[in-house]
Amino acid sequence: MKSVIISAILIAIVIWGSAAYTGTLEKVSSELIEINSQISSKLSNDDFNGAMQDIERLEEYIDSKNTFLSAMNNHAELDNIEMNLAELKRYT
């Protein structure tokens, strides 16, 4: 009986952890998509100053979520994103 209770507790922890992880992933992804859309829109409208502000906001957001992003992505991918942002800054 004791092992059944322990198993039930462990299953509950795994389910809760998965839900928390999925929620965080969805929130971070949504915010990244939103900022990227704003940058793209401003670049399409030749609003380079506004795009630069959003690029800087994107960099700050990525830095603030670096621990989470590092846990779920290859570090080389994060380096790639940072290099692309640096190139984008030169474009604007």
N, C-alpha and C positions, 0 to 999 in steps of 0.2 A: 504494500500500500504506500509505503514511504517513497519508493521509486516512482510510482505513478504520479504522486504529487510533485516531486522534483521535476519529472519529465514535463508535466503540465506547466509548471512555472517557467522552465527553459523554453518551451514552445511559445509561451506568451511573450517572453522577452525577445525572442527572435522575430516574432510577428510585429511587435511594437517597434523594434529597431529597424526592420524593413520599411515599415510605414513612415517612420521619421526620416530615414534616408531618402525614400522616394519623394516625400514632401519637400525636403530641402533641395533635392535635385531638380524638381519641377520649378521651384521658386527661383533658383539660380539661373536655370535655363531660360525661363521666361524673362527675367531681367536682362540677360545678355542679348536675347533676341530683340527686346524693346530698344535697348541702347543702339544695337547695330542698325535697326530700322531707322532710327532717328538720324544716325550718321549718314546712312545711304540717302535718305531724303534730303538732308541738308547739302550733301555733295551734288545731288542731282539739280538742286536749285541754286548752285554756285554760292551757297552760304558757307564759305570756308572758315570764317571765324566761329560760327555756331558749331560746325562739324569738329573743329579743333577742341572746343569746350567739351563736346560729347566724347571725343576720343580720350581726353584727359579723365573724364568721369568714368569711362569704361576701364581705363588703366587702374584707377583707384578702386573700382569695384572688384576687378580681378585680384588686385593686391589684398583686398579685405577678405576675399574668399579663397585665398591661395592654399590654405591648409585643406579645405574641402576639395578643391580642384586637383591638388596634388595626390590626394588619396584615391581619386577615381580616374585620373588620367596619367598617361606617361609624362614624365617631366619634360621630355623632348617636345611634346605637344605644347606645353605651356611656354617653353622657350620660343617655339615657332609663332605662337600667338603674339608674344611680346615683340618679336622681330617684325612681324607684319604690322603691328601698331606703330612701331618706329618708322617703318617705310610710309605708312599712311600719313603720319605727321609731316613727313617731308613733302608729301604730295599736296597737303593743304597748306 
